[in-house]
Amino acid sequence: MNKNLFGLSQLEYFKSSLDSRSLAGVDSAVKKIIDTKKHGGRVMVVTGSGPNIHEGVTTLISELIRVGIVDAVSTSSAVIAHEMAGSLDRVFRVDAASLGMDINKMPRGDVFEFTCMNDDEINALKREMPLDDELLAKGKSLPKVNEIIKAAGNMAYPMGLRTERLAHEVLALARMYGLPFEQVAGWGCDSKTMLGAADLKNVPVLVTIPQLVGGGAVGVSIGDSIPVSERSMRISRMLASCDVIIESAVALTQEIHDGPFECYTGHGIWAWWSGQNTYNLRDKSLIRIDLDENLRRAVELNKTVQEAIDKGLPKTKAAKIPFRMEMSAFARHEGSIPIVGDIGKVWPLIAYEVAQGLGIDLEFLSASQDTPEGASMREWIVDNVKSLDREKMLKRSQDFVI
């Protein structure tokens, strides 16, 4: 899917949706990223879950990994689960009671989901796991409540179940080789996912500790693959190695970027005191794309927030705004750039302008899902981003050298 699918007029439309302060934030972010890359610096992205998948942002980040703009990623276990299933897929829903399901075990709405798959795809999957042919046939025979595109491998049969089963296989390999779950999953993931692109470019992708809960068995398996202390240190080293950190629709980032080993806004002083490896956010740039106006307000109240901390007073009362956890370090950091806007519109703007500034041609550019171009993009992802190739993953495990 080339950026020419929607052209520059769509980018102008995205710009028109932002206020002057957000546009200034986009310009500042673009200049900072271009300058960083031109001087050999590194860029890390911290993504949240659902919106980043639905808006094509994770697919865009995979492209930015491919071309060398993004050098590290931290994300959620839910995103890992969705990427293992192909990012987005098409499902249809039927009435669960008509299917004979226990309604007490069904999600809200009393529906049961099926992945839209053709006979060849079903037969290929049967070589990997047993499928309930009677259930599949009955599902096809019932009236559809609706058919939608959604985050892949979630609640739908059989791909949701397949992801759950794969999680245990990936975990076994991860423990066997002493690797994070994410790295092993990347061995079999599509190159148009963050995990697959990162594997090809030897770029680290790790789930943050606050985002371990999610993705069903995938989240549990990620948490079990390496100890929390090792995960904390690995993420710490990723952050230490990067000069720009872009936060995209993610919560609890204070517990990600300042964490137990950061010495400027975080709690790393005693780790340093004890002789452990620490890092410092002091000279880094934090770019945050978020819909919450209070984030920008918190940055504007930088002095007030810092004074409250210096006096040991509650930050919320001093700032007189709802204060999310991640605002503390971000609001006080001199290198913070808040961009209040829809990630579906902000990300393609930043990606396109950074690529232009670096003389890089992008083969994929995302678009907000509420536009015709975004709808086409989502269809493209369903058709072109495939689920984890188990045989490819197992072959890579055979060739892996400890």
Long-range contacts (C-beta under 8 A, 24 or more apart in sequence): 1-363, 1-364, 1-365, 1-377, 1-380, 1-384, 2-363, 2-364, 2-365, 3-352, 3-362, 3-363, 3-364, 3-365, 5-365, 5-373, 5-376, 5-377, 6-365, 6-367, 6-371, 6-373, 6-376, 10-348, 10-367, 10-371, 10-373, 11-348, 11-349, 11-352, 13-371, 14-345, 14-346, 14-348, 14-349, 14-368, 15-349, 17-341, 17-342, 17-345, 18-341, 18-345, 18-346, 19-340, 21-296, 21-340, 22-339, 22-340, 22-341, 22-346, 25-287, 25-337, 25-338, 25-339, 25-340, 26-339, 26-346, 26-349, 26-350, 26-353, 28-337, 29-246, 29-287, 29-337, 29-339, 29-350, 30-350, 30-353, 30-354, 30-357, 32-244, 32-285, 32-287, 32-337, 33-69, 33-244, 33-246, 33-287, 33-350, 33-354, 34-354, 34-357, 34-358, 36-243, 36-244, 36-285, 37-68, 37-69, 37-354, 37-358, 38-358, 41-242, 41-243, 41-244, 42-71, 42-72, 42-241, 42-242, 42-243, 42-244, 43-69, 43-70, 43-71, 43-72, 43-242, 43-243, 43-244, 43-245, 43-246, 44-70, 44-71, 44-72, 44-73, 44-74, 44-238, 44-239, 44-241, 44-242, 44-244, 44-245, 44-246, 45-70, 45-72, 45-73, 45-74, 45-245, 45-246, 45-248, 46-73, 46-74, 46-75, 46-208, 46-245, 46-246, 46-247, 46-248, 46-250, 46-253, 46-256, 46-257, 47-73, 47-74, 47-75, 47-76, 47-79, 47-194, 47-248, 47-249, 47-250, 48-75, 48-76, 48-79, 48-211, 48-248, 48-249, 48-250, 48-251, 49-75, 49-76, 49-78, 49-79, 49-211, 49-214, 50-78, 50-151, 51-249, 51-343, 51-344, 52-79, 52-248, 52-249, 52-343, 53-79, 53-82, 53-87, 53-88, 53-151, 54-88, 54-150, 54-151, 54-369, 54-378, 55-342, 55-343, 55-344, 55-347, 55-366, 55-368, 55-369, 55-374, 56-344, 56-366, 56-367, 56-369, 56-374, 56-377, 56-378, 56-381, 57-248, 57-249, 57-343, 57-344, 57-347, 57-366, 58-82, 58-83, 58-87, 58-193, 58-194, 59-87, 59-192, 59-193, 59-364, 59-366, 59-381, 59-385, 60-347, 60-348, 60-351, 60-364, 60-365, 60-366, 61-194, 62-191, 62-192, 62-193, 62-194, 62-196, 62-197, 62-198, 62-364, 63-192, 63-197, 63-351, 63-362, 63-363, 63-364, 63-365, 64-351, 64-362, 65-194, 65-197, 65-198, 65-201, 65-203, 66-191, 66-197, 66-200, 66-201, 66-363, 67-355, 67-360, 67-362, 68-201, 68-360, 69-351, 69-354, 69-355, 69-358, 69-360, 70-203, 71-203, 71-241, 71-242, 72-203, 72-204, 72-205, 72-238, 72-241, 72-242, 73-194, 73-198, 73-203, 73-204, 73-205, 73-206, 74-205, 74-206, 74-207, 74-208, 74-235, 74-238, 74-256, 75-194, 75-205, 75-206, 75-207, 75-208, 75-211, 76-207, 76-208, 76-211, 76-214, 76-215, 76-250, 77-207, 77-211, 77-212, 77-213, 77-214, 77-215, 77-218, 77-219, 77-222, 77-223, 78-151, 78-211, 78-214, 78-215, 78-218, 78-219, 79-194, 79-215, 80-181, 80-182, 80-185, 80-195, 80-207, 80-215, 80-218, 80-222, 81-153, 81-154, 81-163, 81-167, 81-214, 81-215, 81-216, 81-218, 81-219, 82-151, 82-152, 82-153, 82-154, 82-215, 83-152, 83-185, 83-189, 83-190, 83-193, 83-194, 83-195, 83-196, 84-153, 84-163, 84-166, 84-185, 84-189, 84-195, 84-218, 84-387, 84-388, 85-152, 85-153, 85-154, 85-159, 85-160, 85-162, 85-163, 85-387, 85-388, 86-152, 86-153, 86-190, 86-193, 86-381, 86-382, 86-385, 86-386, 86-387, 87-151, 87-152, 87-190, 87-192, 87-193, 87-381, 87-385, 88-149, 88-150, 88-151, 88-152, 88-378, 88-381, 88-382, 88-385, 89-115, 89-116, 89-149, 89-150, 89-152, 89-153, 89-156, 89-159, 89-382, 90-115, 90-116, 90-147, 90-148, 90-149, 90-382, 91-115, 91-116, 91-147, 91-148, 91-149, 91-150, 91-155, 91-156, 92-116, 92-139, 92-144, 92-145, 92-146, 92-147, 93-144, 93-145, 93-146, 93-147, 93-148, 94-139, 94-142, 94-143, 94-144, 94-145, 95-142, 95-143, 95-145, 98-142, 99-135, 99-138, 99-139, 99-142, 100-138, 107-155, 111-145, 112-139, 112-157, 113-154, 113-155, 113-156, 113-157, 113-160, 114-139, 114-140, 114-156, 114-157, 115-156, 115-157, 115-158, 115-159, 115-160, 116-147, 117-158, 117-159, 125-158, 125-162, 128-162, 128-390, 129-158, 129-161, 129-162, 129-165, 131-158, 132-157, 149-378, 149-379, 149-382, 152-387, 153-387, 159-387, 160-216, 162-387, 163-216, 163-217, 163-218, 164-216, 164-217, 164-218, 166-388, 166-390, 167-216, 167-217, 167-218, 167-220, 167-221, 168-217, 168-221, 169-390, 170-221, 170-393, 171-221, 171-224, 171-225, 173-393, 173-397, 174-221, 174-225, 174-226, 175-224, 175-225, 176-397, 177-397, 177-400, 177-402, 178-226, 178-402, 179-225, 179-226, 180-206, 180-222, 180-225, 180-226, 180-231, 180-234, 181-207, 181-218, 181-221, 181-222, 181-225, 181-226, 182-206, 182-207, 182-222, 184-225, 184-393, 184-397, 185-388, 185-393, 187-392, 187-393, 187-396, 187-397, 188-388, 188-389, 188-390, 188-391, 188-392, 188-393, 188-394, 188-396, 189-388, 189-389, 190-385, 190-386, 190-387, 190-388, 190-389, 192-364, 192-381, 192-384, 192-385, 193-385, 204-234, 204-238, 206-231, 206-234, 206-235, 206-238, 207-231, 208-235, 208-252, 208-255, 208-256, 209-235, 209-255, 209-256, 210-251, 210-252, 210-255, 210-256, 211-250, 211-252, 232-259, 232-260, 232-261, 233-261, 233-277, 235-259, 236-260, 236-261, 236-262, 236-277, 236-278, 236-279, 237-277, 237-279, 239-279, 239-281, 239-284, 240-279, 240-280, 242-284, 243-283, 243-284, 243-285, 244-284, 244-285, 244-287, 245-284, 245-285, 245-286, 245-287, 246-287, 246-288, 246-289, 247-286, 247-287, 247-288, 247-289, 247-290, 247-326, 247-330, 248-289, 248-343, 248-347, 249-289, 249-290, 249-291, 249-343, 250-326, 251-324, 251-325, 251-326, 252-325, 252-326, 253-288, 253-325, 253-326, 253-329, 253-330, 254-325, 254-326, 254-327, 254-328, 254-329, 254-330, 255-325, 257-281, 257-286, 257-329, 258-329, 264-333, 265-328, 265-329, 265-332, 265-333, 266-329, 281-329, 281-333, 281-335, 283-335, 284-335, 285-335, 285-336, 285-337, 286-329, 286-330, 286-333, 286-335, 286-336, 286-337, 287-336, 287-337, 287-339, 288-326, 288-330, 288-336, 288-337, 288-338, 288-339, 289-339, 289-341, 289-343, 289-346, 289-347, 290-338, 290-339, 290-340, 291-340, 291-341, 291-342, 292-324, 292-340, 293-340, 294-321, 294-322, 294-323, 294-324, 294-327, 295-324, 295-327, 295-330, 295-331, 295-338, 295-340, 296-338, 296-340, 297-321, 298-323, 298-327, 298-330, 298-331, 299-330, 299-331, 299-336, 299-338, 301-331, 302-331, 302-332, 305-331, 305-332, 306-332, 342-368, 344-368, 344-369, 344-370, 344-374
